[in-house]
């Protein structure tokens, strides 16, 4: 399958496969085979860890199968829907893992900046707007949080 833009013919074939999978869940394996590599590659870029990427990929296809009946064809490649699910699964996993780190010992504002910057992958401008702070304040919070985390790692 072409990794770039899908032709009208490819989109039509993809739509038929999705609709067949919606009628018969056993056909979902074809979607899994077709998109596994793309979802896994995306998960690796988000998690930077092979085991975590495998978990995100498995969770992505579990959620996709569970929610396939709700998928509505809009002429957009199915991979866009899968990658949105994968992004959410990766964020969920990273949040869950972060709960088991020293982030709990950080002040609330520092912890919030770290989550928004590195888990949600937001830019400083977006974080500043969300927190009602200046970009400079966000940078300072991030700097102090990273100093605190670095000190924790050096102690461990």
Secondary structure, DSSP 8 states (H G I E B T S, - for coil): --SS---HHHHHHHHHHHHHHHH-GGGHHHHHHHHHHHHHHHHHHHH--HHHHHHHHHHHHHHHHHHGGG----SS-HHHHHHHHHHHHHHHHHHHHHTTSGGGGS-HHHHHHHIIIIIS---HHHHHHHHT--HHHHHHHHHHHHHHHHHHHHH-
